[in-house]
């Protein structure tokens, strides 16, 4: 009795080897470790979500009790109360509007300054370029908290305290973004810039028509990083603003802290509905984020 077997072949007629059905023990161990690492990163978010649908008694019960499906009405009732109380506790529409406006302005300035500085450091020749780049990179080693008080006094003297400008301008340049874009520009072939120069293109035209379009994945990575940093900023806007008309979301979360105690369930509910936009944005731009990371991988290693 003969048995027939099918062989998979590609477009050129070459045989495609079949994958092994059984995974190796090492692969199983790596998969288990990856699952544990993912759970460790997700645990704070899951705990916040659990707290937002719980009562104060549930929060202080250790170990936490997970109710059976027949008692899930308890969670529904607690969630309705917590989210309703959290929404009316602060002017969230205003906070959302402020946060989006500030973040978009920060991203726009970060990309503009990053492109100009990175292209200059990567493709233009001028005296002191290396020393100046090292000085720019050294900014990353200065703790921002050390400069908080001097910057606060400077903002007051310049009339920028409690304005949108003080929340945008100091973060309009990113050393991280300049570094990544510079590394990417250095990987581009010199021939394309020489051809553009023969066509009469200057540095600005080269950046706008040649280097800029090629750097879109890296720009998305830099822009997403700047957006996340602006959205999650708390210390700077907390000290630099005093009006709810100008404050962002993260400052609004301190509404649930008072001298009489903290409203953990209300705060958790507020954290959930203020984090959802960032999660959706990341999921929507995930492929661009990965593509931007890989576009700079060879440059960083080189």
Buried (B, 14 or more C-beta within 10 A) or exposed (E): EEEEEEEEEEEEEEEEEEEEEEEEEEEEEEEEEEEEEEEEEEEEEEEBBBBBBBBBEBBEEEEEEEEEEEEEEBBEEBBEBBBEBBBEBBBBEBBBBBBBBBBBBBBBBBBEBBBBBBBBBBBEEEEEEEEBBEEBBEEEEEEEEEEEEEBBEBBEEEEBBBBBBBBBBBBBBBBBBBBBBBBBBBBBEEEEBEEBEEEEBEBEEBBBEBBBEBBEBBBBBBBBBBBBBBBBBBEBBBBBBEEBEBBBBBBBBBBBEEEEEEBBBBBBBBBBBBBEBBEEBEEEBEEBBEBBBEBBEEBEEE
